[in-house]
Amino acid sequence: MAYGKAIELFLVNGTADSLTTAELSNWNGKALKIPRIEVSSCYREDFTQPGVYFLFCKEDDERDSVYIGEAENVKERLLQHLRDYQSEKEKYYWNTAVVFTGRDLNKAHIRYLENRFVELARTSKRYLVLTKNTYGHTVLKESQIAVMEEFIDNVKVLINALGYKVLEPLLQTGNGSEAASEAQSLTLSSGSAAATGMVTSEGFVVLKGATVNEKTSRKSLSQGMQKLRDKLFADGKVENLTTTEDILFSSSSAAACFVLGYSVSGPKTWKNGSGVSLKELESSAAE
């Protein structure tokens, strides 16, 4: 059973686009969200402690990317990133850093956390992960691993609450209303195109292994969908007309248009195993 959590957000300078701290009740960890332009002028003690950090960037093609790292003095490490960019040792430009510190974290702990966060971010596939190497064989006691895994669970909650779903998979496996919704898989099939998808709190996810129509109707398909389709093909998310990973769309109609290659109503097209359409399912749920 999932339980509610209380998060305390503090706008240090009185505005949401400046330094912000976030804490969970009954947890000794803390999150600090800080803009790039405030790093050098921030003199907080908790900013110089051991911790892990996420640097959020935008690629030239507008893809979201992230660099995940660890440091025994987080502020000094972020300043080094700034110096490396100025000297052209680093090519990526980040605007916001989200830092996590905690009482009694040591070098082994933060190396373990960095490796796990990189693994989770790569698995979620929401962001391009810029981190190249991590310490994948950090030795910790069983009890220490349990504590670090609890730390990770709390970081997932806070970083999501701060607006970054970098560690969150497209499809949740936990309890709650969304999990119940996702248990209802939906399918569509037309000619050579066939797909399975699920409704989520963010939109509609087409599952890996869907077969998409090679041809498209330029007359009925919007320019935006044509560009999105071309981009997904170019990014390798579709190979040999088959999706290589789960793909999130803004709506069931967008998902259906992507798969079929022409304009269509998603609520009428996606159906469950009994042949009931998504539109009918949503109408029944609203009664």
PyRosetta script that sets phi, psi and omega in degrees:
from pyrosetta import init, pose_from_sequence

init()
pose = pose_from_sequence("MAYGKAIELFLVNGTADSLTTAELSNWNGKALKIPRIEVSSCYREDFTQPGVYFLFCKEDDERDSVYIGEAENVKERLLQHLRDYQSEKEKYYWNTAVVFTGRDLNKAHIRYLENRFVELARTSKRYLVLTKNTYGHTVLKESQIAVMEEFIDNVKVLINALGYKVLEPLLQTGNGSEAASEAQSLTLSSGSAAATGMVTSEGFVVLKGATVNEKTSRKSLSQGMQKLRDKLFADGKVENLTTTEDILFSSSSAAACFVLGYSVSGPKTWKNGSGVSLKELESSAAE")
pose.set_psi(1, 133.0)
pose.set_omega(1, 178.7)
pose.set_phi(2, -85.5)
pose.set_psi(2, 138.8)
pose.set_omega(2, 179.9)
pose.set_phi(3, -111.9)
pose.set_psi(3, 152.4)
pose.set_omega(3, 178.0)
pose.set_phi(4, -67.2)
pose.set_psi(4, 154.9)
pose.set_omega(4, 179.0)
pose.set_phi(5, -130.0)
pose.set_psi(5, 142.1)
pose.set_omega(5, 177.9)
pose.set_phi(6, -102.2)
pose.set_psi(6, 125.2)
pose.set_omega(6, 179.3)
pose.set_phi(7, -115.4)
pose.set_psi(7, 131.0)
pose.set_omega(7, 176.6)
pose.set_phi(8, -105.0)
pose.set_psi(8, 114.4)
pose.set_omega(8, 175.6)
pose.set_phi(9, -101.1)
pose.set_psi(9, 134.9)
pose.set_omega(9, 179.2)
pose.set_phi(10, -128.2)
pose.set_psi(10, 117.5)
pose.set_omega(10, 177.0)
pose.set_phi(11, -85.0)
pose.set_psi(11, 98.0)
pose.set_omega(11, -169.2)
pose.set_phi(12, -58.1)
pose.set_psi(12, -40.5)
pose.set_omega(12, -178.2)
pose.set_phi(13, -105.5)
pose.set_psi(13, 12.9)
pose.set_omega(13, 174.1)
pose.set_phi(14, 86.8)
pose.set_psi(14, 0.5)
pose.set_omega(14, 179.2)
pose.set_phi(15, -132.3)
pose.set_psi(15, 149.7)
pose.set_omega(15, -175.6)
pose.set_phi(16, -73.3)
pose.set_psi(16, -19.3)
pose.set_omega(16, -179.0)
pose.set_phi(17, -94.9)
pose.set_psi(17, 12.2)
pose.set_omega(17, 176.5)
pose.set_phi(18, -113.7)
pose.set_psi(18, -166.7)
pose.set_omega(18, -178.6)
pose.set_phi(19, -55.9)
pose.set_psi(19, 129.1)
pose.set_omega(19, 179.9)
pose.set_phi(20, -132.4)
pose.set_psi(20, 136.5)
pose.set_omega(20, 173.6)
pose.set_phi(21, -109.5)
pose.set_psi(21, 150.1)
pose.set_omega(21, 178.8)
pose.set_phi(22, -138.5)
pose.set_psi(22, 133.0)
pose.set_omega(22, -179.1)
pose.set_phi(23, -137.5)
pose.set_psi(23, 145.4)
pose.set_omega(23, 174.0)
pose.set_phi(24, -98.1)
pose.set_psi(24, 144.9)
pose.set_omega(24, 178.0)
pose.set_phi(25, -63.8)
pose.set_psi(25, 140.6)
pose.set_omega(25, 178.3)
pose.set_phi(26, 61.6)
pose.set_psi(26, 33.6)
pose.set_omega(26, 175.4)
pose.set_phi(27, -136.2)
pose.set_psi(27, 134.9)
pose.set_omega(27, -176.2)
pose.set_phi(28, -87.5)
pose.set_psi(28, 2.3)
pose.set_omega(28, 175.8)
pose.set_phi(29, -84.8)
pose.set_psi(29, 168.3)
pose.set_omega(29, -179.5)
pose.set_phi(30, -151.5)
pose.set_psi(30, 145.2)
pose.set_omega(30, 174.8)
pose.set_phi(31, -108.8)
pose.set_psi(31, 140.9)
pose.set_omega(31, 172.5)
pose.set_phi(32, -126.1)
pose.set_psi(32, 120.5)
pose.set_omega(32, 175.2)
pose.set_phi(33, -103.3)
pose.set_psi(33, 121.2)
pose.set_omega(33, -172.9)
pose.set_phi(34, -138.0)
pose.set_psi(34, 132.0)
pose.set_omega(34, 176.1)
pose.set_phi(35, -68.1)
pose.set_psi(35, 153.2)
pose.set_omega(35, 179.1)
pose.set_phi(36, -53.1)
pose.set_psi(36, -42.1)
pose.set_omega(36, -173.8)
pose.set_phi(37, -71.6)
pose.set_psi(37, -9.4)
pose.set_omega(37, -178.9)
pose.set_phi(38, -105.0)
pose.set_psi(38, -4.0)
pose.set_omega(38, -174.1)
pose.set_phi(39, -60.4)
pose.set_psi(39, -50.2)
pose.set_omega(39, -174.3)
pose.set_phi(40, -67.2)
pose.set_psi(40, -25.4)
pose.set_omega(40, -176.4)
pose.set_phi(41, -98.4)
pose.set_psi(41, 4.4)
pose.set_omega(41, 179.9)
pose.set_phi(42, -91.5)
pose.set_psi(42, 119.4)
pose.set_omega(42, -176.5)
pose.set_phi(43, -116.9)
pose.set_psi(43, 28.6)
pose.set_omega(43, 178.2)
pose.set_phi(44, -71.1)
pose.set_psi(44, 143.5)
pose.set_omega(44, 179.1)
pose.set_phi(45, -65.2)
pose.set_psi(45, -38.3)
pose.set_omega(45, -178.0)
pose.set_phi(46, -71.1)
pose.set_psi(46, -11.2)
pose.set_omega(46, 178.3)
pose.set_phi(47, -84.6)
pose.set_psi(47, -10.5)
pose.set_omega(47, -179.6)
pose.set_phi(48, -109.2)
pose.set_psi(48, 10.9)
pose.set_omega(48, -179.2)
pose.set_phi(49, -87.9)
pose.set_psi(49, 169.0)
pose.set_omega(49, 173.1)
pose.set_phi(50, -65.0)
pose.set_psi(50, 143.7)
pose.set_omega(50, 179.3)
pose.set_phi(51, -177.6)
pose.set_psi(51, -178.2)
pose.set_omega(51, 174.5)
pose.set_phi(52, -115.7)
pose.set_psi(52, 155.1)
pose.set_omega(52, -176.6)
pose.set_phi(53, -143.8)
pose.set_psi(53, 154.1)
pose.set_omega(53, 178.1)
pose.set_phi(54, -122.3)
pose.set_psi(54, 123.5)
pose.set_omega(54, 176.7)
pose.set_phi(55, -105.4)
pose.set_psi(55, 116.9)
pose.set_omega(55, -174.4)
pose.set_phi(56, -98.2)
pose.set_psi(56, 129.0)
pose.set_omega(56, -172.7)
pose.set_phi(57, -130.9)
pose.set_psi(57, 170.3)
pose.set_omega(57, 170.9)
pose.set_phi(58, -124.0)
pose.set_psi(58, 129.8)
pose.set_omega(58, 176.6)
pose.set_phi(59, -80.0)
pose.set_psi(59, 167.4)
pose.set_omega(59, -179.8)
pose.set_phi(60, -59.9)
pose.set_psi(60, -29.0)
pose.set_omega(60, 179.6)
pose.set_phi(61, -91.5)
pose.set_psi(61, 14.6)
pose.set_omega(61, 177.4)
pose.set_phi(62, 75.9)
pose.set_psi(62, 5.0)
pose.set_omega(62, 174.5)
pose.set_phi(63, -69.3)
pose.set_psi(63, 144.3)
pose.set_omega(63, 174.6)
pose.set_phi(64, -77.9)
pose.set_psi(64, 137.7)
pose.set_omega(64, 177.3)
pose.set_phi(65, -136.3)
pose.set_psi(65, 161.5)
pose.set_omega(65, -177.6)
pose.set_phi(66, -147.3)
pose.set_psi(66, 140.3)
pose.set_omega(66, 170.2)
pose.set_phi(67, -108.6)
pose.set_psi(67, 127.5)
pose.set_omega(67, -179.7)
pose.set_phi(68, -112.9)
pose.set_psi(68, 128.5)
pose.set_omega(68, -178.2)
pose.set_phi(69, -144.1)
pose.set_psi(69, 178.4)
pose.set_omega(69, 178.1)
pose.set_phi(70, -137.7)
pose.set_psi(70, 155.2)
pose.set_omega(70, 179.9)
pose.set_phi(71, -161.1)
pose.set_psi(71, 148.8)
pose.set_omega(71, 175.2)
pose.set_phi(72, -78.7)
pose.set_psi(72, -21.5)
pose.set_omega(72, 171.4)
pose.set_phi(73, -133.2)
pose.set_psi(73, 99.3)
pose.set_omega(73, -171.5)
pose.set_phi(74, -61.7)
pose.set_psi(74, -44.3)
pose.set_omega(74, -178.5)
pose.set_phi(75, -59.1)
pose.set_psi(75, -46.7)
pose.set_omega(75, -179.0)
pose.set_phi(76, -62.0)
pose.set_psi(76, -36.3)
pose.set_omega(76, 179.2)
pose.set_phi(77, -68.3)
pose.set_psi(77, -40.3)
pose.set_omega(77, 177.8)
pose.set_phi(78, -66.8)
pose.set_psi(78, -37.5)
pose.set_omega(78, 175.4)
pose.set_phi(79, -63.0)
pose.set_psi(79, -35.4)
pose.set_omega(79, 177.4)
pose.set_phi(80, -65.9)
pose.set_psi(80, -37.8)
pose.set_omega(80, 175.0)
pose.set_phi(81, -59.6)
pose.set_psi(81, -42.7)
pose.set_omega(81, 179.1)
pose.set_phi(82, -63.1)
pose.set_psi(82, -42.6)
pose.set_omega(82, 179.1)
pose.set_phi(83, -65.5)
pose.set_psi(83, -39.2)
pose.set_omega(83, -179.9)
pose.set_phi(84, -65.3)
pose.set_psi(84, -34.5)
pose.set_omega(84, 177.9)
pose.set_phi(85, -69.4)
pose.set_psi(85, -41.7)
pose.set_omega(85, 179.8)
pose.set_phi(86, -62.5)
pose.set_psi(86, -35.0)
pose.set_omega(86, -179.7)
pose.set_phi(87, -90.3)
pose.set_psi(87, 6.4)
pose.set_omega(87, 177.5)
pose.set_phi(88, 65.3)
pose.set_psi(88, 24.6)
pose.set_omega(88, 172.6)
pose.set_phi(89, -79.6)
pose.set_psi(89, -25.6)
pose.set_omega(89, 175.2)
pose.set_phi(90, -117.0)
pose.set_psi(90, 140.1)
pose.set_omega(90, -176.9)
pose.set_phi(91, -98.4)
pose.set_psi(91, -25.3)
pose.set_omega(91, -176.0)
pose.set_phi(92, -83.9)
pose.set_psi(92, 148.5)
pose.set_omega(92, -179.1)
pose.set_phi(93, -119.3)
pose.set_psi(93, 119.8)
pose.set_omega(93, 179.8)
pose.set_phi(94, -107.0)
pose.set_psi(94, 147.2)
pose.set_omega(94, 179.7)
pose.set_phi(95, -104.5)
pose.set_psi(95, -28.9)
pose.set_omega(95, -175.1)
pose.set_phi(96, -136.1)
pose.set_psi(96, 139.2)
pose.set_omega(96, 173.9)
pose.set_phi(97, -115.9)
pose.set_psi(97, 138.5)
pose.set_omega(97, 171.9)
pose.set_phi(98, -118.4)
pose.set_psi(98, 119.3)
pose.set_omega(98, -172.5)
pose.set_phi(99, -112.3)
pose.set_psi(99, 141.5)
pose.set_omega(99, 176.1)
pose.set_phi(100, -124.8)
pose.set_psi(100, 122.1)
pose.set_omega(100, 176.5)
pose.set_phi(101, -121.0)
pose.set_psi(101, 166.9)
pose.set_omega(101, -179.8)
pose.set_phi(102, -162.9)
pose.set_psi(102, 154.0)
pose.set_omega(102, -179.4)
pose.set_phi(103, -64.0)
pose.set_psi(103, 132.4)
pose.set_omega(103, 175.2)
pose.set_phi(104, 71.3)
pose.set_psi(104, 16.0)
pose.set_omega(104, 173.9)
pose.set_phi(105, -69.8)
pose.set_psi(105, 135.3)
pose.set_omega(105, 177.2)
pose.set_phi(106, -122.0)
pose.set_psi(106, -175.3)
pose.set_omega(106, -174.8)
pose.set_phi(107, -61.5)
pose.set_psi(107, -41.4)
pose.set_omega(107, -179.7)
pose.set_phi(108, -64.1)
pose.set_psi(108, -40.9)
pose.set_omega(108, 179.8)
pose.set_phi(109, -61.1)
pose.set_psi(109, -49.4)
pose.set_omega(109, -174.5)
pose.set_phi(110, -71.3)
pose.set_psi(110, -28.3)
pose.set_omega(110, 173.9)
pose.set_phi(111, -67.8)
pose.set_psi(111, -40.5)
pose.set_omega(111, 177.2)
pose.set_phi(112, -62.6)
pose.set_psi(112, -45.2)
pose.set_omega(112, -179.0)
pose.set_phi(113, -63.6)
pose.set_psi(113, -44.2)
pose.set_omega(113, 179.9)
pose.set_phi(114, -58.0)
pose.set_psi(114, -47.0)
pose.set_omega(114, -179.0)
pose.set_phi(115, -62.1)
pose.set_psi(115, -42.8)
pose.set_omega(115, -179.5)
pose.set_phi(116, -67.7)
pose.set_psi(116, -39.7)
pose.set_omega(116, -179.7)
pose.set_phi(117, -67.7)
pose.set_psi(117, -37.3)
pose.set_omega(117, 176.5)
pose.set_phi(118, -63.8)
pose.set_psi(118, -43.0)
pose.set_omega(118, 178.1)
pose.set_phi(119, -60.0)
pose.set_psi(119, -46.7)
pose.set_omega(119, -178.4)
pose.set_phi(120, -64.8)
pose.set_psi(120, -41.5)
pose.set_omega(120, -179.4)
pose.set_phi(121, -65.7)
pose.set_psi(121, -39.8)
pose.set_omega(121, 178.7)
pose.set_phi(122, -68.0)
pose.set_psi(122, -36.1)
pose.set_omega(122, 179.9)
pose.set_phi(123, -68.9)
pose.set_psi(123, -39.0)
pose.set_omega(123, -178.6)
pose.set_phi(124, -69.1)
pose.set_psi(124, -30.2)
pose.set_omega(124, 175.9)
pose.set_phi(125, 60.4)
pose.set_psi(125, 25.2)
pose.set_omega(125, 176.5)
pose.set_phi(126, -86.0)
pose.set_psi(126, -30.1)
pose.set_omega(126, -178.4)
pose.set_phi(127, -124.2)
pose.set_psi(127, 149.1)
pose.set_omega(127, 168.6)
pose.set_phi(128, -74.9)
pose.set_psi(128, 121.2)
pose.set_omega(128, -177.4)
pose.set_phi(129, -89.8)
pose.set_psi(129, 120.0)
pose.set_omega(129, -175.6)
pose.set_phi(130, -88.3)
pose.set_psi(130, -16.7)
pose.set_omega(130, 179.7)
pose.set_phi(131, -64.5)
pose.set_psi(131, 129.1)
pose.set_omega(131, -177.3)
pose.set_phi(132, -92.4)
pose.set_psi(132, -50.7)
pose.set_omega(132, -173.8)
pose.set_phi(133, -127.7)
pose.set_psi(133, 143.0)
pose.set_omega(133, 174.1)
pose.set_phi(134, -136.1)
pose.set_psi(134, 169.4)
pose.set_omega(134, 176.6)
pose.set_phi(135, -87.6)
pose.set_psi(135, 97.4)
pose.set_omega(135, -173.8)
pose.set_phi(136, -84.5)
pose.set_psi(136, -5.1)
pose.set_omega(136, -175.7)
pose.set_phi(137, -128.2)
pose.set_psi(137, 41.1)
pose.set_omega(137, 177.1)
pose.set_phi(138, -66.8)
pose.set_psi(138, 129.6)
pose.set_omega(138, -177.2)
pose.set_phi(139, -91.0)
pose.set_psi(139, 118.8)
pose.set_omega(139, 175.9)
pose.set_phi(140, -131.9)
pose.set_psi(140, 153.8)
pose.set_omega(140, 173.7)
pose.set_phi(141, -68.2)
pose.set_psi(141, 158.3)
pose.set_omega(141, 179.9)
pose.set_phi(142, -57.2)
pose.set_psi(142, -40.7)
pose.set_omega(142, -179.6)
pose.set_phi(143, -67.0)
pose.set_psi(143, -35.4)
pose.set_omega(143, 178.7)
pose.set_phi(144, -69.2)
pose.set_psi(144, -38.2)
pose.set_omega(144, 177.9)
pose.set_phi(145, -62.4)
pose.set_psi(145, -40.6)
pose.set_omega(145, 179.3)
pose.set_phi(146, -61.5)
pose.set_psi(146, -41.9)
pose.set_omega(146, 179.0)
pose.set_phi(147, -65.6)
pose.set_psi(147, -41.9)
pose.set_omega(147, -179.6)
pose.set_phi(148, -68.0)
pose.set_psi(148, -35.1)
pose.set_omega(148, 178.0)
pose.set_phi(149, -67.7)
pose.set_psi(149, -34.9)
pose.set_omega(149, 174.6)
pose.set_phi(150, -67.0)
pose.set_psi(150, -38.4)
pose.set_omega(150, 176.2)
pose.set_phi(151, -58.6)
pose.set_psi(151, -44.2)
pose.set_omega(151, -179.3)
pose.set_phi(152, -61.8)
pose.set_psi(152, -44.1)
pose.set_omega(152, 179.6)
pose.set_phi(153, -59.6)
pose.set_psi(153, -39.8)
pose.set_omega(153, 179.9)
pose.set_phi(154, -71.6)
pose.set_psi(154, -35.6)
pose.set_omega(154, 175.9)
pose.set_phi(155, -62.9)
pose.set_psi(155, -40.4)
pose.set_omega(155, 178.4)
pose.set_phi(156, -56.8)
pose.set_psi(156, -42.6)
pose.set_omega(156, -179.3)
pose.set_phi(157, -65.6)
pose.set_psi(157, -48.6)
pose.set_omega(157, -175.2)
pose.set_phi(158, -68.7)
pose.set_psi(158, -43.2)
pose.set_omega(158, -176.5)
pose.set_phi(159, -69.1)
pose.set_psi(159, -31.0)
pose.set_omega(159, 174.6)
pose.set_phi(160, -68.3)
pose.set_psi(160, -42.3)
pose.set_omega(160, 179.4)
pose.set_phi(161, -64.6)
pose.set_psi(161, -27.8)
pose.set_omega(161, 178.4)
pose.set_phi(162, -81.7)
pose.set_psi(162, -3.4)
pose.set_omega(162, 174.1)
pose.set_phi(163, 104.5)
pose.set_psi(163, 11.0)
pose.set_omega(163, -178.2)
pose.set_phi(164, -121.3)
pose.set_psi(164, 112.1)
pose.set_omega(164, -178.1)
pose.set_phi(165, -92.9)
pose.set_psi(165, 32.6)
pose.set_omega(165, -173.0)
pose.set_phi(166, -61.9)
pose.set_psi(166, -27.9)
pose.set_omega(166, -177.2)
pose.set_phi(167, -105.0)
pose.set_psi(167, 2.4)
pose.set_omega(167, -172.3)
pose.set_phi(168, -100.3)
pose.set_psi(168, 123.4)
pose.set_omega(168, 177.3)
pose.set_phi(169, -67.4)
pose.set_psi(169, 157.0)
pose.set_omega(169, 180.0)
pose.set_phi(170, -63.1)
pose.set_psi(170, -35.0)
pose.set_omega(170, 179.7)
pose.set_phi(171, -114.2)
pose.set_psi(171, 122.9)
pose.set_omega(171, -179.1)
pose.set_phi(172, -84.1)
pose.set_psi(172, 148.9)
pose.set_omega(172, 179.3)
pose.set_phi(173, -115.5)
pose.set_psi(173, 3.3)
pose.set_omega(173, -178.0)
pose.set_phi(174, -84.8)
pose.set_psi(174, -164.5)
pose.set_omega(174, 179.8)
pose.set_phi(175, -88.3)
pose.set_psi(175, 175.4)
pose.set_omega(175, 176.4)
pose.set_phi(176, 112.6)
pose.set_psi(176, 176.7)
pose.set_omega(176, -174.9)
pose.set_phi(177, -64.4)
pose.set_psi(177, -37.9)
pose.set_omega(177, -178.0)
pose.set_phi(178, -66.7)
pose.set_psi(178, -40.4)
pose.set_omega(178, 179.1)
pose.set_phi(179, -61.8)
pose.set_psi(179, -38.7)
pose.set_omega(179, 178.3)
pose.set_phi(180, -64.6)
pose.set_psi(180, -39.6)
pose.set_omega(180, 178.8)
pose.set_phi(181, -65.2)
pose.set_psi(181, -41.1)
pose.set_omega(181, -176.7)
pose.set_phi(182, -71.0)
pose.set_psi(182, -18.6)
pose.set_omega(182, 178.0)
pose.set_phi(183, -67.9)
pose.set_psi(183, -16.7)
pose.set_omega(183, -179.9)
pose.set_phi(184, -92.7)
pose.set_psi(184, 93.3)
pose.set_omega(184, 178.9)
pose.set_phi(185, -80.8)
pose.set_psi(185, 145.5)
pose.set_omega(185, -177.2)
pose.set_phi(186, -125.8)
pose.set_psi(186, 149.7)
pose.set_omega(186, -178.0)
pose.set_phi(187, -131.4)
pose.set_psi(187, 159.8)
pose.set_omega(187, 168.8)
pose.set_phi(188, -143.9)
pose.set_psi(188, 151.4)
pose.set_omega(188, -179.1)
pose.set_phi(189, -152.2)
pose.set_psi(189, 131.5)
pose.set_omega(189, 177.6)
pose.set_phi(190, -156.5)
pose.set_psi(190, 114.0)
pose.set_omega(190, -177.8)
pose.set_phi(191, 63.2)
pose.set_psi(191, -126.6)
pose.set_omega(191, 179.7)
pose.set_phi(192, -84.7)
pose.set_psi(192, -9.7)
pose.set_omega(192, -178.0)
pose.set_phi(193, -88.0)
pose.set_psi(193, 135.0)
pose.set_omega(193, 178.1)
pose.set_phi(194, -155.5)
pose.set_psi(194, 139.8)
pose.set_omega(194, -177.2)
pose.set_phi(195, -154.7)
pose.set_psi(195, 156.7)
pose.set_omega(195, 172.2)
pose.set_phi(196, -120.2)
pose.set_psi(196, 138.8)
pose.set_omega(196, -178.8)
pose.set_phi(197, -145.7)
pose.set_psi(197, 172.7)
pose.set_omega(197, -179.7)
pose.set_phi(198, -144.5)
pose.set_psi(198, 144.7)
pose.set_omega(198, 174.4)
pose.set_phi(199, -79.1)
pose.set_psi(199, 135.5)
pose.set_omega(199, 175.3)
pose.set_phi(200, -129.6)
pose.set_psi(200, 175.5)
pose.set_omega(200, 179.2)
pose.set_phi(201, -67.5)
pose.set_psi(201, -15.6)
pose.set_omega(201, -179.5)
pose.set_phi(202, -99.2)
pose.set_psi(202, -13.3)
pose.set_omega(202, -177.1)
pose.set_phi(203, 153.1)
pose.set_psi(203, -121.0)
pose.set_omega(203, -177.7)
pose.set_phi(204, -141.7)
pose.set_psi(204, 131.1)
pose.set_omega(204, -177.9)
pose.set_phi(205, -108.8)
pose.set_psi(205, 124.4)
pose.set_omega(205, 171.6)
pose.set_phi(206, -90.0)
pose.set_psi(206, 125.0)
pose.set_omega(206, -173.3)
pose.set_phi(207, -77.4)
pose.set_psi(207, 152.9)
pose.set_omega(207, 176.3)
pose.set_phi(208, -53.5)
pose.set_psi(208, 140.6)
pose.set_omega(208, 178.0)
pose.set_phi(209, 98.6)
pose.set_psi(209, 1.0)
pose.set_omega(209, 177.9)
pose.set_phi(210, -69.1)
pose.set_psi(210, 143.3)
pose.set_omega(210, 176.4)
pose.set_phi(211, -102.0)
pose.set_psi(211, 120.9)
pose.set_omega(211, -175.8)
pose.set_phi(212, -102.9)
pose.set_psi(212, 154.9)
pose.set_omega(212, 179.7)
pose.set_phi(213, -70.9)
pose.set_psi(213, 131.5)
pose.set_omega(213, -179.5)
pose.set_phi(214, -69.9)
pose.set_psi(214, -40.7)
pose.set_omega(214, -177.5)
pose.set_phi(215, -88.2)
pose.set_psi(215, 151.3)
pose.set_omega(215, 177.5)
pose.set_phi(216, -128.7)
pose.set_psi(216, 155.1)
pose.set_omega(216, 176.2)
pose.set_phi(217, -96.6)
pose.set_psi(217, 100.7)
pose.set_omega(217, -177.6)
pose.set_phi(218, -63.1)
pose.set_psi(218, -24.0)
pose.set_omega(218, -178.7)
pose.set_phi(219, -74.7)
pose.set_psi(219, -40.5)
pose.set_omega(219, -174.7)
pose.set_phi(220, -95.8)
pose.set_psi(220, -22.8)
pose.set_omega(220, -176.9)
pose.set_phi(221, -84.8)
pose.set_psi(221, 130.3)
pose.set_omega(221, -179.0)
pose.set_phi(222, -65.7)
pose.set_psi(222, 156.8)
pose.set_omega(222, 178.0)
pose.set_phi(223, -62.1)
pose.set_psi(223, -36.5)
pose.set_omega(223, 179.2)
pose.set_phi(224, -62.6)
pose.set_psi(224, -43.0)
pose.set_omega(224, 179.3)
pose.set_phi(225, -69.7)
pose.set_psi(225, -35.9)
pose.set_omega(225, 177.2)
pose.set_phi(226, -61.1)
pose.set_psi(226, -42.9)
pose.set_omega(226, 179.1)
pose.set_phi(227, -66.9)
pose.set_psi(227, -41.9)
pose.set_omega(227, 179.9)
pose.set_phi(228, -63.9)
pose.set_psi(228, -42.6)
pose.set_omega(228, 179.5)
pose.set_phi(229, -61.5)
pose.set_psi(229, -46.2)
pose.set_omega(229, 179.0)
pose.set_phi(230, -60.9)
pose.set_psi(230, -40.1)
pose.set_omega(230, -178.8)
pose.set_phi(231, -67.0)
pose.set_psi(231, -41.8)
pose.set_omega(231, 179.6)
pose.set_phi(232, -64.6)
pose.set_psi(232, -36.5)
pose.set_omega(232, 175.7)
pose.set_phi(233, -66.0)
pose.set_psi(233, -45.9)
pose.set_omega(233, -177.1)
pose.set_phi(234, -65.4)
pose.set_psi(234, -32.8)
pose.set_omega(234, -178.9)
pose.set_phi(235, -79.5)
pose.set_psi(235, -1.4)
pose.set_omega(235, 179.0)
pose.set_phi(236, 82.5)
pose.set_psi(236, 11.0)
pose.set_omega(236, 178.3)
pose.set_phi(237, -80.0)
pose.set_psi(237, -9.0)
pose.set_omega(237, 173.3)
pose.set_phi(238, -133.5)
pose.set_psi(238, 120.2)
pose.set_omega(238, 177.1)
pose.set_phi(239, -129.7)
pose.set_psi(239, 132.3)
pose.set_omega(239, -176.9)
pose.set_phi(240, 53.5)
pose.set_psi(240, 39.1)
pose.set_omega(240, 178.1)
pose.set_phi(241, 64.7)
pose.set_psi(241, 19.1)
pose.set_omega(241, 178.8)
pose.set_phi(242, -124.5)
pose.set_psi(242, 132.7)
pose.set_omega(242, -179.9)
pose.set_phi(243, -69.3)
pose.set_psi(243, 136.3)
pose.set_omega(243, -176.3)
pose.set_phi(244, -95.8)
pose.set_psi(244, -5.8)
pose.set_omega(244, 179.4)
pose.set_phi(245, -159.5)
pose.set_psi(245, 167.3)
pose.set_omega(245, 174.1)
pose.set_phi(246, -64.6)
pose.set_psi(246, 138.9)
pose.set_omega(246, -178.4)
pose.set_phi(247, -127.3)
pose.set_psi(247, 128.9)
pose.set_omega(247, -179.6)
pose.set_phi(248, -91.2)
pose.set_psi(248, 132.5)
pose.set_omega(248, 175.0)
pose.set_phi(249, -120.8)
pose.set_psi(249, 160.2)
pose.set_omega(249, -176.5)
pose.set_phi(250, -71.4)
pose.set_psi(250, -22.9)
pose.set_omega(250, -178.2)
pose.set_phi(251, -156.2)
pose.set_psi(251, 168.1)
pose.set_omega(251, 177.4)
pose.set_phi(252, -67.5)
pose.set_psi(252, -30.6)
pose.set_omega(252, 178.3)
pose.set_phi(253, -68.7)
pose.set_psi(253, -42.4)
pose.set_omega(253, 177.6)
pose.set_phi(254, -61.4)
pose.set_psi(254, -40.5)
pose.set_omega(254, 179.2)
pose.set_phi(255, -64.2)
pose.set_psi(255, -42.9)
pose.set_omega(255, -179.4)
pose.set_phi(256, -67.2)
pose.set_psi(256, -40.7)
pose.set_omega(256, 178.5)
pose.set_phi(257, -62.5)
pose.set_psi(257, -39.2)
pose.set_omega(257, 178.7)
pose.set_phi(258, -62.5)
pose.set_psi(258, -46.0)
pose.set_omega(258, -177.2)
pose.set_phi(259, -69.4)
pose.set_psi(259, -44.9)
pose.set_omega(259, -172.2)
pose.set_phi(260, -86.5)
pose.set_psi(260, -26.2)
pose.set_omega(260, 178.6)
pose.set_phi(261, 85.9)
pose.set_psi(261, 9.8)
pose.set_omega(261, 175.6)
pose.set_phi(262, -149.1)
pose.set_psi(262, 164.3)
pose.set_omega(262, -176.0)
pose.set_phi(263, -69.5)
pose.set_psi(263, 132.9)
pose.set_omega(263, -176.6)
pose.set_phi(264, -157.8)
pose.set_psi(264, 156.6)
pose.set_omega(264, 177.1)
pose.set_phi(265, -83.2)
pose.set_psi(265, 116.7)
pose.set_omega(265, 178.6)
pose.set_phi(266, -63.7)
pose.set_psi(266, -47.6)
pose.set_omega(266, -179.6)
pose.set_phi(267, -57.6)
pose.set_psi(267, -30.9)
pose.set_omega(267, 179.9)
pose.set_phi(268, -85.7)
pose.set_psi(268, -24.5)
pose.set_omega(268, -172.5)
pose.set_phi(269, -89.5)
pose.set_psi(269, -41.9)
pose.set_omega(269, -179.6)
pose.set_phi(270, -75.1)
pose.set_psi(270, 132.0)
pose.set_omega(270, -178.3)
pose.set_phi(271, -135.0)
pose.set_psi(271, 153.5)
pose.set_omega(271, 177.9)
pose.set_phi(272, -85.0)
pose.set_psi(272, -176.5)
pose.set_omega(272, -176.0)
pose.set_phi(273, -63.3)
pose.set_psi(273, -19.1)
pose.set_omega(273, 179.2)
pose.set_phi(274, -95.5)
pose.set_psi(274, 4.6)
pose.set_omega(274, 179.0)
pose.set_phi(275, 84.6)
pose.set_psi(275, 8.2)
pose.set_omega(275, 179.0)
pose.set_phi(276, -84.1)
pose.set_psi(276, 130.1)
pose.set_omega(276, -176.4)
pose.set_phi(277, -74.7)
pose.set_psi(277, 159.5)
pose.set_omega(277, 177.3)
pose.set_phi(278, -60.8)
pose.set_psi(278, -36.5)
pose.set_omega(278, 178.8)
pose.set_phi(279, -60.6)
pose.set_psi(279, -44.2)
pose.set_omega(279, 180.0)
pose.set_phi(280, -67.4)
pose.set_psi(280, -38.5)
pose.set_omega(280, 179.1)
pose.set_phi(281, -64.1)
pose.set_psi(281, -42.9)
pose.set_omega(281, 179.8)
pose.set_phi(282, -68.8)
pose.set_psi(282, -35.4)
pose.set_omega(282, 178.3)
pose.set_phi(283, -65.2)
pose.set_psi(283, -41.4)
pose.set_omega(283, 179.4)
pose.set_phi(284, -65.7)
pose.set_psi(284, -39.0)
pose.set_omega(284, -178.4)
pose.set_phi(285, -68.4)
pose.set_psi(285, -26.4)
pose.set_omega(285, -177.1)
pose.set_phi(286, -84.3)
pose.set_psi(286, -10.8)
pose.set_omega(286, -178.3)
pose.set_phi(287, -76.1)
pose.dump_pdb("model.pdb")
